[in-house]
Amino acid sequence: MDTSKHNLSTLFDQLGLASDEKSIEAFTTRYSPLPREIALQDAPFWSESQSQLLEEGLEDDSDWAEVIDELDAMMRH
C-alpha cells in the first residue's frame, strides 16, 4: 500500500515533469489560464499517458484526487 504524501511535487514526478517549485510555477504560468470548458485531463498540453493518469486519479477518487484538484484550481487563474 502506498502511504506516501501526495503533493504537487510528487504529482509532477508521476507526470514525468520537473517537480521543483520553480518548474511547477513556470508550467502553470505557461499553460494558464485553462478555459473552464476544458477538463484538466483533456488539456492539449498533456501526453496521452499524462492525461490518463489525471483522469484515473479523479475517476477513482484516488489519493491523487485532492492534489489533481489543487493543480486544476491553479490552472484556472
C-alpha positions in Angstrom: 0.0 0.0 0.0 1.3 3.5 -0.9 1.3 5.6 2.2 3.4 8.5 0.8 2.0 12.0 1.0 0.9 13.3 -2.4 1.6 17.0 -3.2 2.2 19.0 -6.4 5.8 17.9 -6.5 5.0 14.2 -6.3 2.2 14.7 -8.9 4.6 16.3 -11.3 7.1 13.5 -10.7 4.3 11.0 -11.6 3.6 13.0 -14.7 7.3 12.9 -15.7 7.7 16.6 -15.4 10.3 18.7 -13.5 8.9 18.9 -10.0 10.8 21.7 -8.2 8.9 24.7 -7.1 10.2 27.0 -9.9 9.4 24.4 -12.6 5.9 23.9 -11.3 5.4 27.7 -11.3 6.8 28.0 -14.8 4.4 25.2 -16.0 1.3 26.8 -14.5 2.3 30.2 -15.8 2.9 28.9 -19.3 -0.4 27.0 -19.6 -2.8 29.1 -17.6 -5.5 30.1 -17.6 -7.1 26.9 -18.7 -10.6 27.6 -20.2 -13.4 26.3 -18.0 -14.9 24.2 -20.8 -11.8 22.1 -21.0 -11.3 19.5 -18.3 -7.8 19.5 -16.8 -7.1 15.9 -18.1 -8.3 16.9 -21.6 -5.9 19.9 -22.0 -3.9 19.7 -25.2 -0.5 20.0 -23.5 -0.7 16.6 -21.8 0.6 13.4 -23.4 -1.8 10.5 -23.6 -0.3 8.8 -20.6 -0.3 12.0 -18.5 -4.0 12.6 -19.4 -4.8 9.1 -18.4 -3.1 9.4 -15.1 -5.0 12.5 -14.3 -8.3 11.1 -15.4 -7.9 7.9 -13.5 -6.9 9.8 -10.4 -10.1 11.8 -10.5 -12.4 9.0 -11.6 -11.2 6.5 -9.0 -11.2 9.3 -6.3 -7.7 8.1 -5.5 -5.2 9.5 -3.1 -4.2 11.7 -6.1 -7.6 13.4 -6.5 -7.0 16.2 -4.0 -3.7 17.3 -5.4 -5.1 17.0 -9.0 -7.9 19.3 -7.9 -5.3 21.6 -6.5 -3.5 21.7 -9.8 -6.8 22.2 -11.7 -7.6 25.3 -9.5 -4.1 26.7 -10.1 -4.5 26.3 -13.9 -7.8 28.2 -13.9 -6.3 31.5 -12.6 
